[in-house]
C-alpha cells in the first residue's frame, strides 16, 4: 500500500469514527478494492464470489478477497 492510499484510508477511518463520514460521489468514484477493504473491512466483490462480479480493477480474481 502506498502512502497516498494509506492516508486516504486513515482519513476515512477517522471520519467514520467521528461521524463525519459523508462521502461525495467523487469520493465514492475514487474507491478501489484496497481502499474499500481498508475503510470498511469489506468489498462488494466478496458477496459476489459466485458471479465473479468485480466492481474495481484491483479486486482479486479468486479468494481470499481481503488484502
Predicted model as a PDB file, atoms N, CA, C, CB and O in Angstrom, pLDDT in the B-factor column:
MODEL        1                                                                  
ATOM      1  N   UNK A   1       0.845  -1.169   0.000  1.00 85.00           N  
ATOM      2  CA  UNK A   1       0.000   0.000   0.000  1.00 85.00           C  
ATOM      3  C   UNK A   1       0.894   1.237   0.000  1.00 85.00           C  
ATOM      4  CB  UNK A   1      -0.963  -0.005   1.217  1.00 85.00           C  
ATOM      5  O   UNK A   1       1.832   1.343   0.790  1.00 85.00           O  
ATOM      6  N   UNK A   2       0.587   2.162  -0.895  1.00 92.00           N  
ATOM      7  CA  UNK A   2       1.408   3.368  -0.949  1.00 92.00           C  
ATOM      8  C   UNK A   2       0.932   4.390   0.087  1.00 92.00           C  
ATOM      9  CB  UNK A   2       1.372   3.980  -2.363  1.00 92.00           C  
ATOM     10  O   UNK A   2      -0.131   4.226   0.685  1.00 92.00           O  
ATOM     11  N   UNK A   3       1.718   5.437   0.291  1.00 94.00           N  
ATOM     12  CA  UNK A   3       1.422   6.441   1.327  1.00 94.00           C  
ATOM     13  C   UNK A   3       0.113   7.171   1.054  1.00 94.00           C  
ATOM     14  CB  UNK A   3       2.562   7.455   1.423  1.00 94.00           C  
ATOM     15  O   UNK A   3      -0.633   7.474   1.985  1.00 94.00           O  
ATOM     16  N   UNK A   4      -0.170   7.454  -0.201  1.00 92.00           N  
ATOM     17  CA  UNK A   4      -1.399   8.170  -0.553  1.00 92.00           C  
ATOM     18  C   UNK A   4      -2.626   7.327  -0.206  1.00 92.00           C  
ATOM     19  CB  UNK A   4      -1.405   8.532  -2.055  1.00 92.00           C  
ATOM     20  O   UNK A   4      -3.600   7.846   0.339  1.00 92.00           O  
ATOM     21  N   UNK A   5      -2.582   6.038  -0.517  1.00 92.00           N  
ATOM     22  CA  UNK A   5      -3.693   5.142  -0.192  1.00 92.00           C  
ATOM     23  C   UNK A   5      -3.846   5.010   1.315  1.00 92.00           C  
ATOM     24  CB  UNK A   5      -3.479   3.759  -0.828  1.00 92.00           C  
ATOM     25  O   UNK A   5      -4.963   5.036   1.833  1.00 92.00           O  
ATOM     26  N   UNK A   6      -2.738   4.870   2.014  1.00 94.00           N  
ATOM     27  CA  UNK A   6      -2.777   4.765   3.477  1.00 94.00           C  
ATOM     28  C   UNK A   6      -3.370   6.035   4.094  1.00 94.00           C  
ATOM     29  CB  UNK A   6      -1.358   4.511   4.040  1.00 94.00           C  
ATOM     30  O   UNK A   6      -4.155   5.950   5.039  1.00 94.00           O  
ATOM     31  N   UNK A   7      -3.008   7.197   3.578  1.00 94.00           N  
ATOM     32  CA  UNK A   7      -3.546   8.458   4.088  1.00 94.00           C  
ATOM     33  C   UNK A   7      -5.037   8.574   3.798  1.00 94.00           C  
ATOM     34  CB  UNK A   7      -2.797   9.646   3.474  1.00 94.00           C  
ATOM     35  O   UNK A   7      -5.796   9.056   4.640  1.00 94.00           O  
ATOM     36  N   UNK A   8      -5.459   8.142   2.632  1.00 91.00           N  
ATOM     37  CA  UNK A   8      -6.877   8.165   2.256  1.00 91.00           C  
ATOM     38  C   UNK A   8      -7.686   7.276   3.195  1.00 91.00           C  
ATOM     39  CB  UNK A   8      -7.063   7.704   0.789  1.00 91.00           C  
ATOM     40  O   UNK A   8      -8.747   7.675   3.673  1.00 91.00           O  
ATOM     41  N   UNK A   9      -7.188   6.085   3.455  1.00 92.00           N  
ATOM     42  CA  UNK A   9      -7.864   5.162   4.362  1.00 92.00           C  
ATOM     43  C   UNK A   9      -7.901   5.742   5.775  1.00 92.00           C  
ATOM     44  CB  UNK A   9      -7.161   3.787   4.362  1.00 92.00           C  
ATOM     45  O   UNK A   9      -8.941   5.690   6.433  1.00 92.00           O  
ATOM     46  N   UNK A  10      -6.790   6.291   6.250  1.00 93.00           N  
ATOM     47  CA  UNK A  10      -6.738   6.875   7.590  1.00 93.00           C  
ATOM     48  C   UNK A  10      -7.729   8.031   7.724  1.00 93.00           C  
ATOM     49  CB  UNK A  10      -5.317   7.361   7.908  1.00 93.00           C  
ATOM     50  O   UNK A  10      -8.385   8.178   8.755  1.00 93.00           O  
ATOM     51  N   UNK A  11      -7.832   8.843   6.680  1.00 91.00           N  
ATOM     52  CA  UNK A  11      -8.786   9.963   6.697  1.00 91.00           C  
ATOM     53  C   UNK A  11     -10.210   9.451   6.888  1.00 91.00           C  
ATOM     54  CB  UNK A  11      -8.688  10.784   5.390  1.00 91.00           C  
ATOM     55  O   UNK A  11     -10.951   9.963   7.726  1.00 91.00           O  
ATOM     56  N   UNK A  12     -10.590   8.440   6.108  1.00 91.00           N  
ATOM     57  CA  UNK A  12     -11.966   7.944   6.185  1.00 91.00           C  
ATOM     58  C   UNK A  12     -12.215   7.114   7.436  1.00 91.00           C  
ATOM     59  CB  UNK A  12     -12.288   7.119   4.959  1.00 91.00           C  
ATOM     60  O   UNK A  12     -13.340   7.098   7.937  1.00 91.00           O  
ATOM     61  N   UNK A  13     -11.222   6.436   7.948  1.00 91.00           N  
ATOM     62  CA  UNK A  13     -11.397   5.738   9.227  1.00 91.00           C  
ATOM     63  C   UNK A  13     -11.692   6.748  10.329  1.00 91.00           C  
ATOM     64  CB  UNK A  13     -10.135   4.903   9.581  1.00 91.00           C  
ATOM     65  O   UNK A  13     -12.560   6.514  11.170  1.00 91.00           O  
ATOM     66  N   UNK A  14     -10.976   7.868  10.328  1.00 91.00           N  
ATOM     67  CA  UNK A  14     -11.224   8.925  11.308  1.00 91.00           C  
ATOM     68  C   UNK A  14     -12.605   9.532  11.097  1.00 91.00           C  
ATOM     69  CB  UNK A  14     -10.142  10.015  11.217  1.00 91.00           C  
ATOM     70  O   UNK A  14     -13.317   9.796  12.065  1.00 91.00           O  
ATOM     71  N   UNK A  15     -12.990   9.757   9.848  1.00 89.00           N  
ATOM     72  CA  UNK A  15     -14.318  10.313   9.563  1.00 89.00           C  
ATOM     73  C   UNK A  15     -15.416   9.367  10.031  1.00 89.00           C  
ATOM     74  CB  UNK A  15     -14.473  10.595   8.062  1.00 89.00           C  
ATOM     75  O   UNK A  15     -16.433   9.818  10.559  1.00 89.00           O  
ATOM     76  N   UNK A  16     -15.228   8.071   9.847  1.00 85.00           N  
ATOM     77  CA  UNK A  16     -16.209   7.095  10.334  1.00 85.00           C  
ATOM     78  C   UNK A  16     -16.299   7.142  11.854  1.00 85.00           C  
ATOM     79  CB  UNK A  16     -15.839   5.671   9.867  1.00 85.00           C  
ATOM     80  O   UNK A  16     -17.385   7.053  12.428  1.00 85.00           O  
ATOM     81  N   UNK A  17     -15.150   7.281  12.493  1.00 87.00           N  
ATOM     82  CA  UNK A  17     -15.090   7.300  13.958  1.00 87.00           C  
ATOM     83  C   UNK A  17     -15.758   8.549  14.531  1.00 87.00           C  
ATOM     84  CB  UNK A  17     -13.633   7.226  14.430  1.00 87.00           C  
ATOM     85  O   UNK A  17     -16.424   8.482  15.565  1.00 87.00           O  
ATOM     86  N   UNK A  18     -15.583   9.677  13.866  1.00 88.00           N  
ATOM     87  CA  UNK A  18     -16.106  10.946  14.387  1.00 88.00           C  
ATOM     88  C   UNK A  18     -17.496  11.283  13.858  1.00 88.00           C  
ATOM     89  CB  UNK A  18     -15.158  12.068  14.045  1.00 88.00           C  
ATOM     90  O   UNK A  18     -18.092  12.282  14.260  1.00 88.00           O  
ATOM     91  N   UNK A  19     -18.012  10.448  12.953  1.00 82.00           N  
ATOM     92  CA  UNK A  19     -19.350  10.688  12.421  1.00 82.00           C  
ATOM     93  C   UNK A  19     -19.417  11.717  11.314  1.00 82.00           C  
ATOM     94  CB  UNK A  19     -20.238  11.110  13.510  1.00 82.00           C  
ATOM     95  O   UNK A  19     -20.493  12.232  11.010  1.00 82.00           O  
ATOM     96  N   UNK A  20     -18.289  12.022  10.713  1.00 82.00           N  
ATOM     97  CA  UNK A  20     -18.256  12.989   9.606  1.00 82.00           C  
ATOM     98  C   UNK A  20     -18.008  12.287   8.280  1.00 82.00           C  
ATOM     99  CB  UNK A  20     -17.171  14.054   9.848  1.00 82.00           C  
ATOM    100  O   UNK A  20     -17.380  12.845   7.380  1.00 82.00           O  
ATOM    101  N   UNK A  21     -18.503  11.062   8.165  1.00 77.00           N  
ATOM    102  CA  UNK A  21     -18.178  10.210   7.015  1.00 77.00           C  
ATOM    103  C   UNK A  21     -19.163  10.360   5.856  1.00 77.00           C  
ATOM    104  CB  UNK A  21     -18.137   8.767   7.450  1.00 77.00           C  
ATOM    105  O   UNK A  21     -19.704   9.370   5.362  1.00 77.00           O  
ATOM    106  N   UNK A  22     -19.390  11.585   5.432  1.00 84.00           N  
ATOM    107  CA  UNK A  22     -20.285  11.836   4.316  1.00 84.00           C  
ATOM    108  C   UNK A  22     -19.485  11.876   3.013  1.00 84.00           C  
ATOM    109  CB  UNK A  22     -21.061  13.157   4.523  1.00 84.00           C  
ATOM    110  O   UNK A  22     -18.940  12.917   2.644  1.00 84.00           O  
ATOM    111  N   UNK A  23     -19.419  10.742   2.322  1.00 85.00           N  
ATOM    112  CA  UNK A  23     -18.672  10.673   1.067  1.00 85.00           C  
ATOM    113  C   UNK A  23     -19.470  11.330  -0.062  1.00 85.00           C  
ATOM    114  CB  UNK A  23     -18.342   9.203   0.709  1.00 85.00           C  
ATOM    115  O   UNK A  23     -20.683  11.158  -0.176  1.00 85.00           O  
ATOM    116  N   UNK A  24     -18.759  12.076  -0.876  1.00 88.00           N  
ATOM    117  CA  UNK A  24     -19.373  12.638  -2.080  1.00 88.00           C  
ATOM    118  C   UNK A  24     -19.331  11.584  -3.179  1.00 88.00           C  
ATOM    119  CB  UNK A  24     -18.645  13.951  -2.533  1.00 88.00           C  
ATOM    120  O   UNK A  24     -18.676  10.551  -3.036  1.00 88.00           O  
ATOM    121  N   UNK A  25     -20.027  11.850  -4.266  1.00 90.00           N  
ATOM    122  CA  UNK A  25     -19.964  10.921  -5.410  1.00 90.00           C  
ATOM    123  C   UNK A  25     -18.532  10.812  -5.913  1.00 90.00           C  
ATOM    124  CB  UNK A  25     -20.902  11.389  -6.560  1.00 90.00           C  
ATOM    125  O   UNK A  25     -18.111   9.742  -6.353  1.00 90.00           O  
ATOM    126  N   UNK A  26     -17.777  11.905  -5.852  1.00 89.00           N  
ATOM    127  CA  UNK A  26     -16.373  11.873  -6.258  1.00 89.00           C  
ATOM    128  C   UNK A  26     -15.541  10.971  -5.365  1.00 89.00           C  
ATOM    129  CB  UNK A  26     -15.796  13.268  -6.249  1.00 89.00           C  
ATOM    130  O   UNK A  26     -14.674  10.239  -5.842  1.00 89.00           O  
ATOM    131  N   UNK A  27     -15.812  11.028  -4.051  1.00 87.00           N  
ATOM    132  CA  UNK A  27     -15.113  10.152  -3.109  1.00 87.00           C  
ATOM    133  C   UNK A  27     -15.433   8.691  -3.399  1.00 87.00           C  
ATOM    134  CB  UNK A  27     -15.492  10.502  -1.661  1.00 87.00           C  
ATOM    135  O   UNK A  27     -14.548   7.836  -3.389  1.00 87.00           O  
ATOM    136  N   UNK A  28     -16.698   8.420  -3.654  1.00 87.00           N  
ATOM    137  CA  UNK A  28     -17.119   7.055  -3.958  1.00 87.00           C  
ATOM    138  C   UNK A  28     -16.462   6.571  -5.246  1.00 87.00           C  
ATOM    139  CB  UNK A  28     -18.653   6.973  -4.076  1.00 87.00           C  
ATOM    140  O   UNK A  28     -16.054   5.413  -5.345  1.00 87.00           O  
ATOM    141  N   UNK A  29     -16.362   7.457  -6.229  1.00 89.00           N  
ATOM    142  CA  UNK A  29     -15.733   7.093  -7.502  1.00 89.00           C  
ATOM    143  C   UNK A  29     -14.253   6.775  -7.335  1.00 89.00           C  
ATOM    144  CB  UNK A  29     -15.904   8.218  -8.513  1.00 89.00           C  
ATOM    145  O   UNK A  29     -13.683   6.047  -8.148  1.00 89.00           O  
ATOM    146  N   UNK A  30     -13.622   7.312  -6.289  1.00 88.00           N  
ATOM    147  CA  UNK A  30     -12.200   7.071  -6.042  1.00 88.00           C  
ATOM    148  C   UNK A  30     -11.922   5.789  -5.273  1.00 88.00           C  
ATOM    149  CB  UNK A  30     -11.619   8.225  -5.295  1.00 88.00           C  
ATOM    150  O   UNK A  30     -10.762   5.414  -5.102  1.00 88.00           O  
ATOM    151  N   UNK A  31     -12.972   5.106  -4.802  1.00 92.00           N  
ATOM    152  CA  UNK A  31     -12.744   3.863  -4.066  1.00 92.00           C  
ATOM    153  C   UNK A  31     -12.135   2.793  -4.967  1.00 92.00           C  
ATOM    154  CB  UNK A  31     -14.057   3.354  -3.459  1.00 92.00           C  
ATOM    155  O   UNK A  31     -12.381   2.747  -6.172  1.00 92.00           O  
ATOM    156  N   UNK A  32     -11.346   1.951  -4.352  1.00 93.00           N  
ATOM    157  CA  UNK A  32     -10.786   0.773  -5.005  1.00 93.00           C  
ATOM    158  C   UNK A  32     -11.033  -0.398  -4.054  1.00 93.00           C  
ATOM    159  CB  UNK A  32      -9.236   0.954  -5.337  1.00 93.00           C  
ATOM    160  O   UNK A  32     -11.510  -0.200  -2.937  1.00 93.00           O  
ATOM    161  N   UNK A  33     -10.716  -1.590  -4.484  1.00 92.00           N  
ATOM    162  CA  UNK A  33     -10.840  -2.737  -3.591  1.00 92.00           C  
ATOM    163  C   UNK A  33     -10.005  -2.499  -2.336  1.00 92.00           C  
ATOM    164  CB  UNK A  33     -10.397  -4.042  -4.303  1.00 92.00           C  
ATOM    165  O   UNK A  33     -10.475  -2.716  -1.219  1.00 92.00           O  
ATOM    166  N   UNK A  34      -8.781  -2.057  -2.524  1.00 93.00           N  
ATOM    167  CA  UNK A  34      -7.867  -1.842  -1.398  1.00 93.00           C  
ATOM    168  C   UNK A  34      -8.403  -0.805  -0.419  1.00 93.00           C  
ATOM    169  CB  UNK A  34      -6.500  -1.407  -1.907  1.00 93.00           C  
ATOM    170  O   UNK A  34      -8.353  -1.017   0.793  1.00 93.00           O  
ATOM    171  N   UNK A  35      -8.922   0.323  -0.934  1.00 93.00           N  
ATOM    172  CA  UNK A  35      -9.420   1.358  -0.030  1.00 93.00           C  
ATOM    173  C   UNK A  35     -10.729   0.944   0.626  1.00 93.00           C  
ATOM    174  CB  UNK A  35      -9.609   2.668  -0.780  1.00 93.00           C  
ATOM    175  O   UNK A  35     -10.946   1.241   1.801  1.00 93.00           O  
ATOM    176  N   UNK A  36     -11.604   0.267  -0.106  1.00 91.00           N  
ATOM    177  CA  UNK A  36     -12.868  -0.150   0.493  1.00 91.00           C  
ATOM    178  C   UNK A  36     -12.644  -1.161   1.610  1.00 91.00           C  
ATOM    179  CB  UNK A  36     -13.790  -0.742  -0.570  1.00 91.00           C  
ATOM    180  O   UNK A  36     -13.282  -1.076   2.659  1.00 91.00           O  
ATOM    181  N   UNK A  37     -11.742  -2.118   1.395  1.00 92.00           N  
ATOM    182  CA  UNK A  37     -11.421  -3.081   2.456  1.00 92.00           C  
ATOM    183  C   UNK A  37     -10.747  -2.362   3.623  1.00 92.00           C  
ATOM    184  CB  UNK A  37     -10.503  -4.215   1.916  1.00 92.00           C  
ATOM    185  O   UNK A  37     -11.031  -2.669   4.781  1.00 92.00           O  
ATOM    186  N   UNK A  38      -9.860  -1.411   3.335  1.00 93.00           N  
ATOM    187  CA  UNK A  38      -9.185  -0.673   4.393  1.00 93.00           C  
ATOM    188  C   UNK A  38     -10.131   0.163   5.235  1.00 93.00           C  
ATOM    189  CB  UNK A  38      -8.137   0.208   3.804  1.00 93.00           C  
ATOM    190  O   UNK A  38      -9.953   0.264   6.449  1.00 93.00           O  
ATOM    191  N   UNK A  39     -11.140   0.768   4.606  1.00 90.00           N  
ATOM    192  CA  UNK A  39     -12.076   1.639   5.316  1.00 90.00           C  
ATOM    193  C   UNK A  39     -13.185   0.838   5.992  1.00 90.00           C  
ATOM    194  CB  UNK A  39     -12.682   2.658   4.355  1.00 90.00           C  
ATOM    195  O   UNK A  39     -13.493   1.053   7.164  1.00 90.00           O  
ATOM    196  N   UNK A  40     -13.779  -0.083   5.243  1.00 89.00           N  
ATOM    197  CA  UNK A  40     -14.977  -0.774   5.728  1.00 89.00           C  
ATOM    198  C   UNK A  40     -14.743  -2.230   6.122  1.00 89.00           C  
ATOM    199  CB  UNK A  40     -16.036  -0.722   4.681  1.00 89.00           C  
ATOM    200  O   UNK A  40     -15.620  -2.865   6.707  1.00 89.00           O  
ATOM    201  N   UNK A  41     -13.560  -2.757   5.803  1.00 90.00           N  
ATOM    202  CA  UNK A  41     -13.286  -4.157   6.124  1.00 90.00           C  
ATOM    203  C   UNK A  41     -13.993  -5.124   5.200  1.00 90.00           C  
ATOM    204  CB  UNK A  41     -13.683  -4.445   7.538  1.00 90.00           C  
ATOM    205  O   UNK A  41     -14.083  -6.316   5.495  1.00 90.00           O  
ATOM    206  N   UNK A  42     -14.496  -4.623   4.087  1.00 88.00           N  
ATOM    207  CA  UNK A  42     -15.307  -5.438   3.189  1.00 88.00           C  
ATOM    208  C   UNK A  42     -15.331  -4.789   1.813  1.00 88.00           C  
ATOM    209  CB  UNK A  42     -16.749  -5.614   3.740  1.00 88.00           C  
ATOM    210  O   UNK A  42     -15.331  -3.563   1.703  1.00 88.00           O  
ATOM    211  N   UNK A  43     -15.350  -5.589   0.788  1.00 89.00           N  
ATOM    212  CA  UNK A  43     -15.548  -5.098  -0.582  1.00 89.00           C  
ATOM    213  C   UNK A  43     -16.740  -5.842  -1.162  1.00 89.00           C  
ATOM    214  CB  UNK A  43     -14.256  -5.302  -1.474  1.00 89.00           C  
ATOM    215  O   UNK A  43     -16.959  -7.011  -0.844  1.00 89.00           O  
ATOM    216  N   UNK A  44     -17.500  -5.184  -1.996  1.00 85.00           N  
ATOM    217  CA  UNK A  44     -18.695  -5.820  -2.563  1.00 85.00           C  
ATOM    218  C   UNK A  44     -18.365  -7.030  -3.413  1.00 85.00           C  
ATOM    219  CB  UNK A  44     -19.468  -4.826  -3.390  1.00 85.00           C  
ATOM    220  O   UNK A  44     -19.242  -7.860  -3.651  1.00 85.00           O  
ATOM    221  N   UNK A  45     -17.142  -7.161  -3.875  1.00 86.00           N  
ATOM    222  CA  UNK A  45     -16.787  -8.354  -4.652  1.00 86.00           C  
ATOM    223  C   UNK A  45     -16.871  -9.609  -3.795  1.00 86.00           C  
ATOM    224  CB  UNK A  45     -15.376  -8.214  -5.238  1.00 86.00           C  
ATOM    225  O   UNK A  45     -17.066 -10.708  -4.314  1.00 86.00           O  
ATOM    226  N   UNK A  46     -16.724  -9.447  -2.484  1.00 84.00           N  
ATOM    227  CA  UNK A  46     -16.756 -10.595  -1.577  1.00 84.00           C  
ATOM    228  C   UNK A  46     -18.130 -11.251  -1.542  1.00 84.00           C  
ATOM    229  CB  UNK A  46     -16.353 -10.167  -0.174  1.00 84.00           C  
ATOM    230  O   UNK A  46     -18.232 -12.456  -1.316  1.00 84.00           O  
ATOM    231  N   UNK A  47     -19.179 -10.479  -1.760  1.00 81.00           N  
ATOM    232  CA  UNK A  47     -20.527 -11.043  -1.757  1.00 81.00           C  
ATOM    233  C   UNK A  47     -20.936 -11.526  -3.144  1.00 81.00           C  
ATOM    234  CB  UNK A  47     -21.528 -10.012  -1.249  1.00 81.00           C  
ATOM    235  O   UNK A  47     -22.046 -12.023  -3.335  1.00 81.00           O  
ATOM    236  N   UNK A  48     -20.045 -11.380  -4.093  1.00 79.00           N  
ATOM    237  CA  UNK A  48     -20.333 -11.760  -5.472  1.00 79.00           C  
ATOM    238  C   UNK A  48     -19.423 -12.887  -5.958  1.00 79.00           C  
ATOM    239  CB  UNK A  48     -20.190 -10.554  -6.383  1.00 79.00           C  
ATOM    240  O   UNK A  48     -19.183 -13.021  -7.158  1.00 79.00           O  
ATOM    241  N   UNK A  49     -18.922 -13.691  -5.033  1.00 72.00           N  
ATOM    242  CA  UNK A  49     -17.967 -14.741  -5.390  1.00 72.00           C  
ATOM    243  C   UNK A  49     -18.515 -15.661  -6.473  1.00 72.00           C  
ATOM    244  CB  UNK A  49     -17.600 -15.556  -4.159  1.00 72.00           C  
ATOM    245  O   UNK A  49     -17.782 -16.062  -7.377  1.00 72.00           O  
ATOM    246  N   UNK A  50     -19.800 -15.998  -6.387  1.00 76.00           N  
ATOM    247  CA  UNK A  50     -20.395 -16.937  -7.342  1.00 76.00           C  
ATOM    248  C   UNK A  50     -20.498 -16.344  -8.740  1.00 76.00           C  
ATOM    249  CB  UNK A  50     -21.772 -17.365  -6.866  1.00 76.00           C  
ATOM    250  O   UNK A  50     -20.337 -17.058  -9.730  1.00 76.00           O  
ATOM    251  N   UNK A  51     -20.765 -15.044  -8.828  1.00 80.00           N  
ATOM    252  CA  UNK A  51     -20.975 -14.416 -10.125  1.00 80.00           C  
ATOM    253  C   UNK A  51     -19.682 -13.931 -10.768  1.00 80.00           C  
ATOM    254  CB  UNK A  51     -21.926 -13.265  -9.982  1.00 80.00           C  
ATOM    255  O   UNK A  51     -19.621 -13.726 -11.981  1.00 80.00           O  
ATOM    256  N   UNK A  52     -18.651 -13.749  -9.950  1.00 75.00           N  
ATOM    257  CA  UNK A  52     -17.391 -13.237 -10.479  1.00 75.00           C  
ATOM    258  C   UNK A  52     -17.399 -11.732 -10.691  1.00 75.00           C  
ATOM    259  CB  UNK A  52     -17.073 -13.918 -11.772  1.00 75.00           C  
ATOM    260  O   UNK A  52     -16.477 -11.196 -11.306  1.00 75.00           O  
ATOM    261  N   UNK A  53     -18.423 -11.034 -10.194  1.00 83.00           N  
ATOM    262  CA  UNK A  53     -18.506  -9.583 -10.340  1.00 83.00           C  
ATOM    263  C   UNK A  53     -17.357  -8.916  -9.605  1.00 83.00           C  
ATOM    264  CB  UNK A  53     -19.852  -9.058  -9.817  1.00 83.00           C  
ATOM    265  O   UNK A  53     -17.124  -9.189  -8.428  1.00 83.00           O  
ATOM    266  N   UNK A  54     -16.643  -8.046 -10.294  1.00 87.00           N  
ATOM    267  CA  UNK A  54     -15.527  -7.315  -9.716  1.00 87.00           C  
ATOM    268  C   UNK A  54     -15.743  -5.822  -9.951  1.00 87.00           C  
ATOM    269  CB  UNK A  54     -14.174  -7.786 -10.324  1.00 87.00           C  
ATOM    270  O   UNK A  54     -15.488  -5.333 -11.052  1.00 87.00           O  
ATOM    271  N   UNK A  55     -16.210  -5.084  -8.933  1.00 89.00           N  
ATOM    272  CA  UNK A  55     -16.518  -3.671  -9.124  1.00 89.00           C  
ATOM    273  C   UNK A  55     -15.291  -2.785  -9.334  1.00 89.00           C  
ATOM    274  CB  UNK A  55     -17.281  -3.172  -7.950  1.00 89.00           C  
ATOM    275  O   UNK A  55     -15.411  -1.682  -9.868  1.00 89.00           O  
ATOM    276  N   UNK A  56     -14.125  -3.253  -8.924  1.00 91.00           N  
ATOM    277  CA  UNK A  56     -12.909  -2.450  -9.048  1.00 91.00           C  
ATOM    278  C   UNK A  56     -11.844  -3.246  -9.793  1.00 91.00           C  
ATOM    279  CB  UNK A  56     -12.387  -2.015  -7.654  1.00 91.00           C  
ATOM    280  O   UNK A  56     -11.796  -4.474  -9.716  1.00 91.00           O  
ATOM    281  N   UNK A  57     -11.007  -2.534 -10.504  1.00 91.00           N  
ATOM    282  CA  UNK A  57      -9.944  -3.186 -11.274  1.00 91.00           C  
ATOM    283  C   UNK A  57      -8.991  -3.990 -10.398  1.00 91.00           C  
ATOM    284  CB  UNK A  57      -9.162  -2.153 -12.049  1.00 91.00           C  
ATOM    285  O   UNK A  57      -8.410  -4.972 -10.860  1.00 91.00           O  
ATOM    286  N   UNK A  58      -8.822  -3.584  -9.131  1.00 91.00           N  
ATOM    287  CA  UNK A  58      -7.874  -4.283  -8.270  1.00 91.00           C  
ATOM    288  C   UNK A  58      -8.518  -5.379  -7.419  1.00 91.00           C  
ATOM    289  CB  UNK A  58      -7.191  -3.294  -7.373  1.00 91.00           C  
ATOM    290  O   UNK A  58      -7.866  -5.914  -6.523  1.00 91.00           O  
ATOM    291  N   UNK A  59      -9.790  -5.727  -7.682  1.00 90.00           N  
ATOM    292  CA  UNK A  59     -10.408  -6.839  -6.962  1.00 90.00           C  
ATOM    293  C   UNK A  59      -9.721  -8.133  -7.367  1.00 90.00           C  
ATOM    294  CB  UNK A  59     -11.936  -6.913  -7.245  1.00 90.00           C  
ATOM    295  O   UNK A  59      -9.432  -8.342  -8.546  1.00 90.00           O  
ATOM    296  N   UNK A  60      -9.456  -9.011  -6.388  1.00 86.00           N  
ATOM    297  CA  UNK A  60      -8.814 -10.281  -6.724  1.00 86.00           C  
ATOM    298  C   UNK A  60      -9.731 -11.131  -7.605  1.00 86.00           C  
ATOM    299  CB  UNK A  60      -8.439 -11.053  -5.440  1.00 86.00           C  
ATOM    300  O   UNK A  60     -10.956 -11.041  -7.512  1.00 86.00           O  
ATOM    301  N   UNK A  61      -9.141 -11.934  -8.437  1.00 79.00           N  
ATOM    302  CA  UNK A  61      -9.941 -12.786  -9.316  1.00 79.00           C  
ATOM    303  C   UNK A  61     -10.373 -14.068  -8.628  1.00 79.00           C  
ATOM    304  CB  UNK A  61      -9.164 -13.119 -10.571  1.00 79.00           C  
ATOM    305  O   UNK A  61     -11.269 -14.760  -9.109  1.00 79.00           O  
ATOM    306  N   UNK A  62      -9.742 -14.391  -7.504  1.00 73.00           N  
ATOM    307  CA  UNK A  62     -10.178 -15.518  -6.677  1.00 73.00           C  
ATOM    308  C   UNK A  62      -9.729 -15.245  -5.252  1.00 73.00           C  
ATOM    309  CB  UNK A  62      -9.600 -16.884  -7.203  1.00 73.00           C  
ATOM    310  O   UNK A  62      -8.815 -14.454  -5.020  1.00 73.00           O  
ATOM    311  N   UNK A  63     -10.385 -15.913  -4.288  1.00 67.00           N  
ATOM    312  CA  UNK A  63     -10.126 -15.653  -2.878  1.00 67.00           C  
ATOM    313  C   UNK A  63      -8.696 -15.944  -2.471  1.00 67.00           C  
ATOM    314  CB  UNK A  63     -11.053 -16.464  -2.036  1.00 67.00           C  
ATOM    315  O   UNK A  63      -7.981 -16.608  -3.223  1.00 67.00           O  
ATOM    316  N   UNK A  64      -8.246 -15.479  -1.318  1.00 66.00           N  
ATOM    317  CA  UNK A  64      -9.019 -14.667  -0.370  1.00 66.00           C  
ATOM    318  C   UNK A  64      -9.195 -13.240  -0.866  1.00 66.00           C  
ATOM    319  CB  UNK A  64      -8.341 -14.657   0.996  1.00 66.00           C  
ATOM    320  O   UNK A  64      -8.339 -12.703  -1.569  1.00 66.00           O  
ATOM    321  N   UNK A  65     -10.297 -12.642  -0.499  1.00 62.00           N  
ATOM    322  CA  UNK A  65     -10.652 -11.328  -1.024  1.00 62.00           C  
ATOM    323  C   UNK A  65     -10.120 -10.179  -0.196  1.00 62.00           C  
ATOM    324  CB  UNK A  65     -12.128 -11.211  -1.125  1.00 62.00           C  
ATOM    325  O   UNK A  65     -10.031  -9.054  -0.686  1.00 62.00           O  
ATOM    326  N   UNK A  66      -9.763 -10.443   1.055  1.00 59.00           N  
ATOM    327  CA  UNK A  66      -9.131  -9.391   1.862  1.00 59.00           C  
ATOM    328  C   UNK A  66      -7.652  -9.340   1.544  1.00 59.00           C  
ATOM    329  CB  UNK A  66      -9.353  -9.632   3.380  1.00 59.00           C  
ATOM    330  O   UNK A  66      -7.000 -10.376   1.412  1.00 59.00           O  
ATOM    331  N   UNK A  67      -7.128  -8.142   1.421  1.00 52.00           N  
ATOM    332  CA  UNK A  67      -5.700  -7.970   1.102  1.00 52.00           C  
ATOM    333  C   UNK A  67      -4.847  -8.227   2.315  1.00 52.00           C  
ATOM    334  CB  UNK A  67      -5.424  -6.565   0.563  1.00 52.00           C  
ATOM    335  O   UNK A  67      -3.622  -8.130   2.239  1.00 52.00           O  
TER     336      UNK A  67                                                      
ENDMDL                                                                          
END                                                                             
